[in-house]
Amino acid sequence: MHAMNLLLVEDDEMLAHAVRTGLQRDDWRVHWVADAAAARLALSDHGYAAVLLDLGLPRGSGLGVLQAMRQRYDPTPVLIVTARDSLSDRIAGLDAGADDYVVKPFELDELGARLRAVVRRAQGRVSPKLAHGDVTVDPARRSVLRAGAPVTLSVNEYRTLLALMERRGWVVTRAQLEDAVYGGTGSIESNTIAVYIHQLRRKLGDDFIATVHGFGYRVGEERA
Amino acid sequence: MKYLPASLRGRLLVALMSAIVVCVGGWLCAYGTMVDRQQTGWWDSTLRVIAHQILLSLPGDVDAMSSARPAFQLPEGADGGSLDDRLANHKPRFQVWLNGGREGFRSPGAPAQPFRADLAAGFSDTEVAGERWRVYSVSDASGRVHVQAAWSHRQLDAERVRWLKLSLGATAVLFVLLALPLWAVVRWSLRPVMAVEAAIRRREGLDLAPLPAAGLPCEIAPLVESFNQLLQRLDAALQGERRFIADAAHELRTPMAALLAQSQLALEARDTAERDAALRRLREGVQRSARLAEQLLDLARLDAGGSHERRVALLDVVEVVVRDFDAAARQRGQRIVLELGACEIVGDVDMLGIALRNLIDNAVRYAGDGGRIEVRCATEAGRVRLSVADDGPGVPEHERSRVFDRFYRLPGAPGRGSGVGLSLVARIAEVHRARIEAGAGVDGRGFGVTLWFEAAAEPPAPPLGASRASDIADTRRRFLGDPIQR
């Protein structure tokens, strides 16, 4: 795997140094900036394979960088770094379009693994807009419209919808959905996919997602 | 308003005295006017009586008498001495006129010209020889004799002034006499308030003793009472904090000591293998201490108060928190099972995250290798039920009520827990007005914690027409009892 560019947005020098050293061993070329303004500049000048963004930047500027990226249709995968006790930050970051998160204090191994997973998922991603019925999904901007009006979806609801829309006309199994939403279940057995499907039906119309008993779910007419 | 004195007593006193002045002043005016009118009437009727009497007493041939003749004198002392000069001056004068403008006679002090030049009958006010007179003039039936009686206005005015001076003097005396008792009463009534003021002034620093509230008027009493209650709560909070700091310091000492010992071992290791092992143990110790420190911080922050409440989808919270434990659970071959519904409550996301984290952390640690952890969330009859259960060793029934106490660790259990986790969860439940219960875990084995929150109200229908149709369909299904199609 040839070296990939990573933008590290972190204001704590000691942590940044440790992360940089650790990631460089993993063949990442790390470009470090220490504040939001420098991050925006770097993003407009260069392209990166991934962005590691600390949400704890002063004055909430970290989230602002992420939001600006998505507004600009920048689909670069973003991994946010959040404080352990700030769940609301984490959820806000995911809702704003982050692909995954790590919690401080984190293990460097875990950081590396999540980065790789995020990049891998992004490579399989379809960027152009997806539409079915009166619903439009714009993955680059992470926005969902129904009859022109925006629909609010939680991050997992969105990922479920995206997975179904990307395979429109095909049946998507629960395992596939779980993989797309969580990046694999590991040790966790969950019924939440069913709940997300239910929520999506409530918000987008009952007929939007069809249940194919014994197999999974499908959006749109069955393709031969 | 800045001319008002600053103290309540001063204001009361000034207000009362001003009111008295105004009232008495007003009363004086009214009374004075009435008296004046009465007096004027009396003066006038006196003039008339005198004039009539004189007329009727005149001899019939008075017009034949000559004007130049000697007058009589009063004997010594008949005038009552000069008791006061004003009495001497306060006499009506009269003139008697005969036909043809001839003067008949007049009283001493009456001017030479007629009081009233045209000698017409009745009352009038005239000015003669530079003096003003109140005149009553009367003629006899045949018109040959005219009598005029008059008071000097100067006398009348002097009389009025005398009365005014008397009244004002009396009022002033009344005023002075009242001032002292008024001041004393005001001062006495406000004595409890002054006591509070003095108590506040005497206070120093962080004195939390309650203020004296005895005998306070009902306007101030609630204020002082609520202040005292505030002080009480503050005192309790401070005590709680002091206790907590003492406990926390105690709790942290042991893990810190272990860290020190382990690092010592690492330094003194004889070879790399031993050193690595020691460092690994040190690392575990650091993780444990870090966890305890974080929990203590959470606890302290909870105690400090302040939560940011909004609509929370517990589903999202559970999902995010549980995924954090995926790696650890996988390492130990554990299975985490989620049975979640779309549960919405009103609460603080961060706090709920902390509570869930502690519950799942406990479950994962106690479930042991290959263990099973179940997290359930469902909405039942307006309440949201959240439970975390494991199939580990569990907690005996008689200990269950105590697990939520701070720094309580299960006796006999190896010192893995910090004793803080569940007390955090209990405190967070309290902040969210949720019921919490400890009980059996998976399939009646192990340990489980259940929380009951009040479900958030249904959100308002979205504006789109199409989606309302689906909401209506949903509602119809709910009421008609059809199972929701999956």
Interface residues (C-beta under 8 A of the other chain):
Chain A: R84 D85 S86 L87 S88 R90 I91 L94 V103 P105 E110 D134 R146 A147 A149 S154 V155 N156 Y182 G186 S187 I188 E189 S190 N191 T192 A194 V195 I197 H198 Q199 R201 R202 K203 L204 G205 D206 T211
Chain B: A290 E294 L297 D298 H308 A313 L315 D316 V317 E319 V320 V321 V322 R323 D324 D326 A327 A329 R330 G333 Q334 R335 I336 V337 L338 E339 L340 G341 A342 V349 D350 L352 G353 I354 P462 P463 L464 A466 S467 S470 D471 A473 D474 I484 Q485 R486
